[in-house]
């Protein structure tokens, strides 16, 4: 009875309540429909400012676009920073990384570049505004790498509008590396903001702990520092500069080891041929060039036929480069060098002329321009170790140079061919009387040295331009390494390459690249006058011809 009475009381209210619920639903639906339209209008107004000739308008457009919630705001701003954002009539369009053109407002793909498209104007001020906006947009990204990059952007831009977002991101950040970057960004914002002196002194300490050029640049431009802040900034700058000087020296040594490994690869084959045969081979650099062009050909075939094998292209190119350059070396020895033994100046002239012929042959076949040889994924990129920046391609080349040296050591000391090579080096006539075919040892030795030069070309293709002149840049340095270390001595070649490489890199910041190389050359001439046979001269009787 109570239930029926309750229902009779509610019945008159049902219609008004239902009407109110329906009205609320319509209002909510209208708001939901209006929100995207409002965002679209805001984004459209922001994009319209990019067509202006005023940098003030473009900067305002950047800020408005970042605040509009447009789904492609990051892509559009990235395109603006990279000069890929264009004005085409009344529309703003951009080209993505894949080369496809899009309408910036709608995101729709276009059929190629619109007619009359002109790049949106950008200067350093606009680029800083882009960096700041991108930093704000990506601070809350799910990708830790993007959050880290965003924190670095905020640190460099010091845009005070990012302060609340940085504090909010810092409260929830779990990744240690990103958290440190956010703390540094917060310190930069604090130092350039309206905080009190105590907070700014703490911010100076945080920035000083970074110890890099970005920290030094941030401390230099602090507006209106108090005496206490000025003293703290001066102390921090001195500490950072001392740390940078130490790391710069360590970096120079690393670059020197890297250069030394390159010289070792280029010179190690020359040490074998020069030491055993006494031949001044001016075409040795062209063997390096042949190895580099073999790598180019391997990658071209892989790109056109089996792109999935690209990461293995160097592994495929190494034996091929060794065989191709080694075969060319054997042909040179059999066709030219064997008629000139005992006449070193004539071998110099003959091989110099041969180097010109090989260079012209490569120009005729491949053209005079540089050829693209790509880095596999495992050789791309770099990482930081303290104040050092270590690139993967240089690190792999250092490792590769020592592996090649170790393999040659094993070949020379643990194989029958190596034993015969050493016998011919120490006493050619005695080796011949013992049944060793000295002529074939010469051919195979020349082929081995040329083959090693070929695999040096594979390595050099990752850090240098592949062109007909590639080998010319290393031939003089290779002879310097061989003469300095001791003709025919692999340990001497190693020590000579690393010594010359590190010395060059330590002198470059002080004397410059050209003067540094001159100083090294003069020092080497003076050293050879005192020790004509180099650091590690060959033991035993001289090679007889």
C-alpha positions in Angstrom: 0.0 0.0 0.0 2.8 2.4 0.9 4.6 1.5 -2.4 1.5 2.3 -4.5 1.1 5.6 -2.6 4.7 6.5 -3.2 4.4 5.8 -6.9 1.2 7.9 -7.2 3.1 10.8 -5.6 6.0 10.5 -8.1 3.9 10.1 -11.2 3.3 13.9 -11.5 7.0 14.6 -11.3 8.0 12.1 -14.0 7.4 14.2 -17.0 9.3 17.3 -15.8 12.3 15.2 -14.6 12.4 13.3 -18.0 12.3 16.7 -19.8 15.1 18.1 -17.7 17.3 15.0 -18.3 16.7 15.1 -22.0 17.5 18.8 -22.0 20.7 18.2 -20.2 21.6 15.5 -22.6 21.0 17.8 -25.6 23.2 20.5 -23.9 26.0 18.0 -23.2 25.9 16.8 -26.7 26.0 20.3 -28.0 29.0 21.1 -25.8 30.8 17.9 -27.0 30.1 18.8 -30.6 31.2 22.4 -30.0 34.5 21.5 -28.3 36.2 20.1 -31.4 34.8 23.0 -33.4 36.2 25.4 -30.9 39.5 23.7 -31.0 39.4 23.7 -34.8 38.6 27.4 -34.8 41.5 28.1 -32.3 43.9 26.1 -34.4 42.7 27.7 -37.6 43.3 31.2 -36.1 46.7 30.2 -34.9 47.7 28.7 -38.3 46.5 31.9 -40.0 49.1 33.8 -38.1 51.9 31.7 -39.8 51.1 33.4 -43.1 52.0 36.8 -41.6 55.3 38.6 -42.4 55.6 39.7 -38.8 57.7 37.5 -36.5 55.5 38.7 -33.6 52.5 37.2 -35.3 54.3 34.0 -36.0 55.5 33.7 -32.4 51.9 34.3 -31.2 50.7 31.6 -33.7 53.2 29.1 -32.2 51.9 29.8 -28.6 48.2 29.7 -29.7 48.7 26.4 -31.7 50.4 24.8 -28.7 47.5 25.8 -26.5 44.8 24.8 -29.0 45.0 21.1 -28.4 45.3 20.4 -32.2 46.2 16.7 -32.6 49.0 17.5 -35.1 50.5 20.5 -33.2 53.7 18.6 -32.6 54.1 17.7 -36.3 53.3 21.2 -37.4 55.7 22.9 -35.0 58.5 20.3 -35.9 57.9 21.1 -39.5 58.2 24.8 -38.8 61.5 24.3 -37.0 62.9 22.2 -39.9 61.6 24.7 -42.6 59.0 22.1 -43.8 56.0 24.3 -43.0 54.7 26.3 -46.0 52.1 28.8 -47.0 50.1 27.8 -50.1 47.5 30.4 -50.9 45.1 30.5 -48.0 46.2 27.2 -46.6 49.1 26.2 -44.4 50.7 22.9 -45.5 53.7 20.8 -44.3 55.9 18.0 -45.6 56.4 15.1 -43.2 59.6 13.1 -42.8 58.5 10.7 -45.5 58.1 13.5 -48.1 54.2 13.4 -48.1 52.5 16.8 -48.0 49.6 17.5 -45.6 47.1 20.2 -44.9 48.1 21.5 -41.5 44.5 22.2 -40.3 42.9 18.9 -41.3 45.9 16.6 -41.6 44.6 15.4 -45.0 47.3 14.1 -47.4 47.9 16.2 -50.5 48.9 15.1 -54.0 52.4 16.5 -54.0 53.7 20.0 -53.2 51.1 22.7 -53.8 51.8 25.2 -56.4 53.4 28.4 -55.1 54.1 27.1 -51.7 56.5 29.3 -49.7 58.3 28.4 -46.5 57.0 30.1 -43.3 59.5 32.7 -42.2 61.8 31.6 -39.3 64.7 33.1 -37.5 66.5 32.1 -34.2 63.8 33.8 -32.2 61.1 31.7 -33.9 63.2 28.5 -33.5 63.5 29.2 -29.8 59.7 29.7 -29.5 59.3 26.4 -31.4 61.6 24.6 -29.0 59.8 26.0 -26.0 56.4 25.0 -27.4 57.5 21.5 -28.3 59.0 21.1 -24.8 55.6 22.0 -23.3 53.7 19.7 -25.5 55.9 16.6 -24.9 56.7 16.9 -21.2 53.8 14.6 -20.4 54.5 12.1 -23.2 54.4 8.4 -22.5 57.9 8.1 -24.2 60.7 8.7 -21.7 63.0 9.8 -24.5 60.5 12.5 -25.6 60.1 13.7 -22.1 63.9 13.9 -21.7 64.2 15.9 -25.0 61.3 18.2 -23.9 63.1 18.9 -20.6 66.3 19.8 -22.4 64.2 22.1 -24.7 62.7 23.9 -21.7 66.2 24.2 -20.1 67.5 25.9 -23.2 64.5 28.1 -23.9 63.8 29.1 -20.2 60.3 29.9 -21.1 58.6 30.9 -17.9 55.2 29.7 -19.2 56.6 26.1 -18.8 57.2 26.5 -15.1 53.8 25.0 -13.8 54.1 22.1 -16.3 57.7 21.3 -15.3 56.7 21.3 -11.6 53.7 19.0 -12.3 55.9 16.7 -14.5 58.5 16.5 -11.7 56.0 15.3 -9.2 55.0 12.3 -11.2 58.3 11.5 -13.0 59.8 8.0 -12.2 62.7 7.8 -14.7 65.9 8.9 -13.0 67.5 10.4 -16.1 64.4 12.4 -17.1 63.9 13.5 -13.5 67.4 15.0 -13.4 66.7 16.8 -16.7 63.5 18.2 -15.2 65.3 19.4 -12.1 67.9 21.2 -14.3 65.1 22.7 -16.3 63.4 23.9 -13.1 66.6 25.4 -11.9 67.1 27.3 -15.2 63.5 28.6 -15.0 64.0 29.6 -11.3 67.3 31.4 -12.1 65.7 33.5 -14.8 62.3 33.9 -13.0 61.1 35.9 -10.0 62.3 33.6 -7.3 64.1 34.8 -4.2 67.9 34.8 -3.8 68.0 31.6 -1.8 66.1 29.7 -4.5 68.3 31.1 -7.2 71.5 30.2 -5.3 70.3 26.6 -5.0 69.5 26.7 -8.8 73.0 27.8 -9.5 74.3 24.8 -7.6 72.1 22.5 -9.6 73.2 24.0 -12.9 76.9 23.9 -11.9 76.6 20.2 -11.3 75.8 19.7 -15.0 79.4 20.8 -15.9 78.8 21.2 -19.6 78.6 24.0 -22.2 74.8 24.4 -21.8 75.3 25.0 -18.1 78.0 27.6 -18.8 75.9 29.4 -21.3 72.9 29.5 -18.9 75.0 31.0 -16.1 76.5 33.7 -18.4 73.3 35.5 -19.1 71.6 35.6 -15.6 69.8 39.0 -15.4 70.7 41.4 -12.5 72.5 38.9 -10.1 72.9 40.0 -6.5 76.5 40.1 -5.1 76.1 36.6 -3.6 74.7 35.2 -6.8 77.5 36.8 -8.8 80.1 35.2 -6.6 78.3 31.8 -6.8 78.1 32.1 -10.6 81.8 33.0 -10.9 82.8 30.0 -8.8 80.5 27.7 -10.8 81.9 29.0 -14.1 85.5 28.4 -13.0 84.6 24.9 -11.9 82.8 24.2 -15.1 85.6 25.6 -17.3 88.2 23.4 -15.4 86.1 20.3 -15.9 85.5 21.1 -19.5 89.3 21.6 -20.1 89.9 18.1 -18.6 87.1 16.5 -20.6 88.4 18.3 -23.7 91.8 16.7 -23.3 90.3 13.3 -22.7 88.1 13.8 -25.8 91.2 14.8 -27.9 92.9 11.6 -26.7 89.9 9.6 -27.8 89.8 11.3 -31.2 93.5 10.6 -31.4 93.0 6.9 -30.8 90.2 7.0 -33.4 92.5 8.7 -35.9 95.3 6.3 -35.0 93.0 3.3 -35.6 92.2 4.7 -39.1 96.0 5.2 -39.8 96.7 1.7 -38.5 94.1 0.2 -40.9 95.5 2.2 -43.8 99.2 1.6 -43.0 99.2 -2.0 -41.8 99.1 -3.5 -45.3 101.8 -1.1 -46.4 104.0 -2.2 -43.5 103.7 -5.8 -44.8 104.6 -5.1 -48.4 107.2 -2.4 -47.6 108.8 -4.6 -44.9 109.1 -7.8 -46.9 109.6 -6.5 -50.4 111.1 -3.1 -50.1 108.6 -1.7 -52.6 107.5 1.9 -52.3 103.9 1.4 -53.3 102.3 4.8 -54.1 99.2 2.9 -55.3 98.5 1.6 -51.8 95.9 4.3 -51.2 94.0 3.1 -54.3 93.7 -0.3 -52.8 91.9 1.4 -49.9 89.7 3.2 -52.5 88.9 -0.2 -54.2 87.7 -1.6 -50.9 85.5 1.4 -50.3 83.9 1.1 -53.8 83.4 -2.6 -53.2 81.4 -1.7 -50.1 79.4 0.8 -52.2 78.6 -1.9 -54.8 77.5 -4.4 -52.1 75.1 -1.9 -50.6 73.7 -0.9 -53.9 72.9 -4.5 -54.7 71.3 -5.0 -51.2 69.3 -1.8 -51.5 67.8 -2.9 -54.9 67.4 -6.6 -54.2 67.4 -7.4 -50.5 66.9 -4.3 -48.3 66.4 -6.5 -45.2 70.1 -7.5 -45.4 71.4 -3.9 -45.1 72.5 -4.3 -41.5 74.7 -7.2 -42.7 76.2 -5.3 -45.7 79.5 -4.6 -44.1 79.9 -8.3 -43.0 79.3 -9.2 -46.7 81.6 -6.5 -48.0 84.6 -7.3 -45.8 85.6 -10.6 -47.5 84.7 -9.3 -51.0 86.8 -6.2 -50.5 89.7 -8.3 -49.3 89.5 -10.6 -52.3 89.0 -7.8 -54.9 91.8 -5.6 -53.6 94.0 -8.7 -53.0 93.5 -9.9 -56.6 94.3 -6.4 -57.9 97.4 -6.4 -55.7 98.6 -9.8 -57.1 98.0 -8.6 -60.6 100.1 -5.5 -60.0 102.9 -7.5 -58.5 102.9 -10.0 -61.3 102.5 -7.4 -64.1 104.7 -4.5 -62.9 106.5 -4.8 -59.6 108.4 -8.1 -60.2 110.3 -6.5 -63.0 111.5 -3.6 -60.7 112.9 -5.4 -57.6 116.0 -3.7 -56.3 115.1 -0.4 -57.9 113.0 1.4 -55.3 112.8 4.8 -57.0 111.5 3.1 -60.2 108.8 1.3 -58.1 107.8 4.7 -56.7 107.4 6.2 -60.1 105.6 3.2 -61.6 103.2 2.8 -58.7 102.5 6.6 -58.7 101.6 6.4 -62.3 99.5 3.3 -61.6 97.6 5.2 -58.9 96.6 7.9 -61.4 95.4 5.2 -63.8 93.3 3.5 -61.1 91.8 6.8 -60.0 90.8 7.7 -63.6 89.4 4.2 -64.1 87.1 4.7 -61.1 86.1 8.1 -62.3 85.1 6.6 -65.6 83.1 3.8 -64.1 81.5 5.5 -61.1 81.8 9.2 -61.9 83.8 11.9 -60.0 81.2 12.6 -57.3 81.1 11.1 -53.9 79.1 7.9 -53.5 76.7 7.2 -50.6 77.7 4.4 -48.3 75.3 4.1 -45.4 75.9 3.2 -41.8 74.1 0.0 -40.5 71.8 0.6 -37.5 74.4 -0.8 -35.1 77.0 1.7 -36.2 74.7 4.7 -36.1 74.3 7.2 -33.2 76.4 8.1 -30.2 76.2 8.0 -26.4 77.7 10.2 -23.7 80.1 9.0 -21.1 80.7 11.7 -18.6 81.9 14.6 -20.7 82.7 12.4 -23.7 80.6 11.9 -26.7 81.4 8.5 -28.3 80.1 7.7 -31.7 79.3 4.1 -32.5 81.0 4.1 -35.9 84.3 5.3 -34.5 84.2 2.8 -31.6 83.6 -0.1 -34.0 86.4 1.0 -36.2 88.8 1.1 -33.2 87.7 -2.4 -32.3 88.0 -3.6 -36.0 91.5 -2.2 -36.3 92.8 -4.2 -33.3 91.0 -7.3 -34.5 92.7 -7.0 -37.9 96.0 -6.5 -36.2 95.5 -9.6 -34.0 94.5 -11.7 -37.1 97.6 -10.6 -39.0 99.8 -11.4 -35.9 98.4 -14.9 -35.9 98.9 -15.3 -39.7 102.5 -14.2 -39.5 103.5 -16.1 -36.4 101.3 -19.3 -36.5 101.0 -20.3 -40.1 103.3 -21.8 -42.7 102.8 -18.7 -45.0 103.8 -16.4 -42.2 106.9 -18.5 -41.5 107.9 -18.3 -45.2 107.3 -14.5 -45.2 109.5 -14.0 -42.2 112.2 -16.2 -43.7 112.2 -14.2 -46.9 112.3 -10.9 -45.0 115.4 -12.0 -42.9 117.4 -13.8 -45.7 116.0 -14.1 -49.2 118.8 -16.2 -50.6 118.8 -18.7 -47.7 115.0 -19.0 -47.9 115.2 -19.7 -51.6 117.9 -22.3 -51.1 115.6 -24.0 -48.6 112.9 -24.5 -51.2 110.7 -21.5 -50.5 109.3 -20.0 -53.7 110.3 -16.4 -53.0 108.6 -15.0 -56.1 105.2 -16.4 -55.0 105.8 -15.3 -51.4 106.3 -11.8 -52.9 103.1 -12.0 -54.9 101.0 -13.4 -52.0 102.5 -10.9 -49.6 101.7 -8.0 -52.0 98.2 -9.5 -52.3 97.8 -9.8 -48.5 98.9 -6.2 -48.0 96.5 -5.0 -50.7 93.7 -7.1 -49.3 94.2 -5.6 -45.8 94.1 -2.1 -47.5 90.8 -3.2 -49.1 89.1 -4.0 -45.8 90.5 -0.7 -44.5 88.5 0.9 -47.2 85.4 -0.8 -45.9 86.0 0.8 -42.5 86.9 4.2 -43.9 83.7 4.2 -46.0 81.8 4.7 -42.8 83.6 7.9 -41.8 84.8 9.4 -45.0 83.6 10.3 -48.4 83.8 7.5 -51.0 85.4 9.1 -54.0 88.3 8.5 -56.4 90.5 10.6 -54.1 89.8 8.6 -51.0 93.2 6.9 -50.8 95.3 10.0 -51.5 94.3 11.4 -48.1 96.0 8.5 -46.3 99.0 7.5 -48.3 101.5 10.0 -46.9 100.3 9.4 -43.3 100.6 5.7 -43.9 104.3 6.0 -44.9 104.9 8.2 -41.9 103.4 5.6 -39.6 105.5 2.7 -41.2 108.8 4.6 -41.1 108.2 5.9 -37.6 107.2 2.5 -36.2 109.9 0.5 -38.0 109.6 -1.0 -41.4 107.8 -4.4 -41.4 107.1 -4.4 -37.7 103.4 -4.7 -36.8 103.9 -3.6 -33.2 105.8 -0.6 -34.5 103.0 0.2 -36.9 100.5 0.1 -34.0 102.6 2.3 -31.7 103.4 4.7 -34.6 99.8 5.0 -35.7 98.5 5.7 -32.2 101.3 8.1 -31.4 100.9 10.2 -34.5 97.1 10.1 -34.2 97.0 11.3 -30.6 99.8 13.9 -31.2 97.9 15.3 -34.1 94.6 15.7 -32.1 96.3 17.2 -29.1 98.1 19.8 -31.3 95.0 20.7 -33.3 93.3 22.9 -30.6 96.5 24.7 -29.9 98.2 25.1 -33.3 95.4 24.3 -35.8 95.1 21.3 -38.1 97.6 22.4 -40.8 100.3 23.7 -38.4 99.8 20.7 -36.1 100.5 18.4 -39.0 103.6 20.4 -40.0 104.9 20.2 -36.4 104.4 16.4 -36.4 106.2 16.1 -39.8 109.2 18.2 -38.6 109.4 16.2 -35.4 109.3 12.9 -37.4 112.1 14.1 -39.6 114.3 14.9 -36.6 113.4 11.6 -35.0 114.4 9.6 -38.2 117.7 11.4 -38.2 118.5 10.0 -34.8 116.9 6.5 -35.4 116.8 5.9 -39.2 115.2 2.4 -38.7 112.3 3.6 -36.6 111.1 2.7 -33.1 111.1 -1.0 -33.6 113.7 -2.0 -36.3 113.6 -5.4 -37.9 116.0 -7.9 -36.3 118.2 -10.1 -38.5 120.2 -9.7 -41.6 119.1 -7.1 -44.2 116.9 -8.1 -47.1 119.0 -8.9 -50.1 117.9 -8.4 -53.7 
